[in-house]
Amino acid sequence: MEFILLDLEWNSTYAPPIQRYFNEIIEIGAVRLDSSLTESGSYTSLVRSRYQSQVCSYVTDLTNISQEDLRREGIPYRTALYGFRDWMAKGAAPAERVVLSWGDGDLRTFWQNNIVLLGGENMLYLGNYADLQAYVRHRCKLPTTQQTGLRAAAELLGISVEEHEIHRAVTDSRLAAEVLRRVYSEEDFADFVKPVTPDFFRRMSFKPRYISRRADAEHLSSPGNPLINGTQLYCICPHCRIPARPLYEWYFGGRSFNTVCCCTRCGREYKAQVTFKRLFDHIEIKHQAKEL
Ligand SMILES: [Zn+2]
């Protein structure tokens, strides 16, 4: 297995064709590690903006990439992307490689740039993907709610971040590589690897949401909807493990369908709630019963 640590820098740019701002990539940086996690190559390129002549000062402060750097060294996005792709092709076959980034923001941005600037370039050549941040969180037992930055995680692992001082894409990729070396375990890494399939980016950009509109709720009574139906509206008495009887019609409020139920065996009454959460390819249904 080969590992590619990818890091992108971007600048918020107004794109007239889509009439909104997007995160336009200004630098692509990557390092390649062989199966023993030894660096065997790197890629870096600065990207000139298609729509904007200015890099905002915040980005320059953060990345040390100045307008002047981009004017002098920047290449069009298409050239940079194809350069990256050709560099990737010099290594292992897609099935034998994992691309890693710190959080999936880089990959979302990559995808977005390919849509806005190249009309949806095929990205299946990436092969497989793993979110290094999620893996480190798992290995270091950090809470999932906590957003840990790459630098903070490196310090936590006892890596000196001074030599990686400059926040440039390839330097960050090297820092990420060092982080991976500290936490990597063959035993559980595979659990975090996902194949980059045609669904991959749509799945990644999909935002789970509760079914909370009355119009959606009406599907509950629609027998033709295989995902949700009224038979999911029930409440189990946690003591007796049998269905409790609803005292009112189920009504919709907040994020959930609600009623009060009474257990015919023990007589306990419950505030009953059922939530339907729409995920990419299924609906997650949760039942709750709180004793009154
Ligand atoms: Zn009961």
Residues whose N, C-alpha, C, O or C-beta is under 5 A from the ligand:
A	BS01	ZN	C237 H239 C240 C263 R265 C266 G267
